[in-house]
Amino acid sequence: MKENYEPRFMVGEVAKKLGITVKTLHHYDKLKLVRPSGESEGGRRLYSDKDIYKIHQVLSLKKLGFSLEEIKQKLKPLDKPSDVVAELEIQYNQIIKKIESFTKVKDLIFRLIKDMKGVEEINWKKLAILATVLSEQESFYWAASHFSDKLLIHTATRFDDKSAEAFNIKQDILNKKIYELIGKGISEKADEAQVLIKEWWDMVQDFTDGDMSLVLELKKFHDTRNEWSNKEFVELWNKTDAFIQNGLEYYFTINNMEVNI
């Protein structure tokens, strides 16, 4: 498709317009990321308005954390309005994610400020864990906002970002299976229910490494669920809570286990 406007901006002008250096533009040119689309009679490379917009897209995606190689793969020719829309949608969705991420960080820092006020000694171990959380480990944002110090430290040392996500998925699937049994009117004492209850208890034991003091911490955390921000998750927990609790009591009884939670 023919350009709407002839290339007319020299490299210095483009750098000034976008607040970057000439060296940066030369680097993008060398990488074939954004190349000047024209040339003056004197042999100077010239940028068009389209080139300027493409450079803006590169800069925007770079600010959102993408590497230049990733950006090179994402950039489209921008020959049609739909191409521009696709690029803008990528940028829009990434900004939404960043806003959500920054909101979580803001809440976490606010909690840290509250925790630090009035204390006489600095809990460096906790601060080190929170520093890890603030270093973009998304899985720990929610935990850091709701867990006790003991649970937070255990979670951050027990799981990495990938294993924490896998655990959350497993828990969600199990919870939904239990909810399906409730919908069918099946008792928590039924064999198929007890299979899921055993899976649930094994999952708790895996999470806590069998430490009953952590199980009790989890119980306290669970009891604050109405304060959690994910209302859909809270609603599901409220619907399955009694079934799980009664199912566990029955499971402990038939297996001669003395567990107080």
Residue pairs with C-beta under 8 A, 6 or more apart in sequence:
1 79
1 80
3 37
3 48
3 50
4 49
4 50
5 48
5 49
5 50
6 38
6 48
7 36
7 37
7 38
7 39
7 46
7 47
7 48
7 51
8 38
8 46
8 47
8 48
9 17
9 46
9 47
9 48
9 51
9 52
10 40
10 44
10 45
10 46
10 47
11 22
11 25
11 26
11 36
11 44
11 45
11 47
12 22
13 47
14 25
14 47
14 51
14 52
14 55
15 21
15 22
15 24
15 25
17 52
18 52
18 55
18 56
18 59
20 55
20 59
25 34
25 55
28 34
28 35
28 55
28 58
29 35
29 36
29 45
31 68
31 72
32 72
33 58
33 68
33 71
33 72
33 75
34 51
34 54
34 55
34 58
35 51
36 45
36 46
36 47
36 51
37 46
37 47
37 48
37 50
37 51
38 45
38 46
38 47
38 48
39 45
39 46
40 46
47 55
50 78
53 78
54 75
54 78
57 75
57 87
57 91
58 68
58 71
58 75
60 91
61 70
61 71
61 74
61 90
61 91
61 94
62 68
62 71
64 91
64 94
64 95
64 98
66 74
74 90
75 87
76 83
76 86
76 87
77 83
78 84
78 87
101 136
101 138
101 141
104 141
104 142
104 145
105 134
105 141
107 145
108 130
108 133
108 134
108 141
108 144
108 145
109 134
111 144
111 145
112 127
112 130
115 126
116 122
123 149
125 153
126 149
126 152
126 153
129 144
129 152
129 153
129 156
129 157
130 144
130 152
132 140
132 156
133 140
133 141
133 144
133 156
137 160
137 161
138 161
139 159
139 161
139 164
139 165
139 168
140 152
140 155
140 156
140 161
140 164
142 229
142 230
143 151
143 152
143 155
143 156
143 164
144 152
145 229
146 221
146 224
146 227
146 228
147 155
147 217
147 221
148 217
148 220
148 221
150 213
150 214
150 217
151 214
151 217
151 218
151 221
154 208
154 211
154 214
155 164
158 207
158 209
159 167
167 203
167 207
170 203
171 203
174 196
174 199
174 200
174 203
175 236
175 237
175 240
176 236
177 196
178 193
178 196
178 200
178 240
178 243
178 244
179 236
179 239
179 240
181 190
181 192
181 193
181 196
181 243
182 239
182 240
182 243
186 192
186 193
187 193
188 194
188 197
188 243
188 244
188 246
188 247
188 250
189 247
189 250
193 243
193 247
194 247
194 250
194 251
194 254
196 247
197 244
197 247
197 248
197 250
197 251
198 251
200 244
200 247
200 248
201 248
201 251
204 215
204 218
207 214
207 218
208 214
208 215
208 218
212 259
215 261
216 261
219 261
222 237
222 241
225 234
225 237
225 238
226 234
228 234
248 259
248 261
251 257
252 258
252 259
